[in-house]
Amino acid sequence: MNKFRKSRYFQELFSHCRHYSASFRNDAVTGLKEILTDNPQLIDAHLSDIIEKCSELFSDKDGNVRQGVLKNVFKIVFPIVSEKQIAPFFPLLCAHLCCAMTHIDDNIKVESLTVLDLILDHYPSLIVSKSSQVLSNFIEQISRQKSEGSSRSLGTNPNSATSSMKWRVSVLSRLQVNHLT
């Protein structure tokens, strides 16, 4: 595939990342994996679009799309892209991470920690630069503010994956292991 055709194919895949159909979005993520695996040199030329379009999928309503973007795109991109290269796009990446961390859907919240782990593995100093934003979202995941300006309390909901003791330990262990404090 020549350079022009690859560029058009990228644009088509990026537009499918925003398609209303989960299967289109999932196919787009799979297509991105294939083209990036075969042509890692294309990452630099399309890094802006990769970060913009794929980080939106951190809070996709379909679990396969969320997992696919992590396993199939960012696990390929992050090891290749230096901290210096990703730095201009990091605020956007972090904003989408924070959206996922505070999402109403518990499954998206749970998977947001996988996103955070992946970012911490490759860009720890960048995440530290946004630690006040990330820490407040960590705290929000395990507790609720009673009313504006008041103290926080641990919420319990037997039907929620994010109010169990196991979940809280998982969140707090990331703070300890990754020294975000």
Buried (B, 14 or more C-beta within 10 A) or exposed (E): EEEEEBBEBBEEBBEBBEEEEBEBBBBBBBBBBEBBEEBBEBBEBBBEBBBBBBBBBBBBEBBBBBBBBBBBBBBBBBEBBEEEEBEEBBEBBBBBBBBBBBBEBBEBBBBBBBBBEBBBEBBBEBBEBBBEBBEEBBBBBBBEEEEEEEEEEEEEEEEEEBBEEEBBEBBEEBBEEBEBE
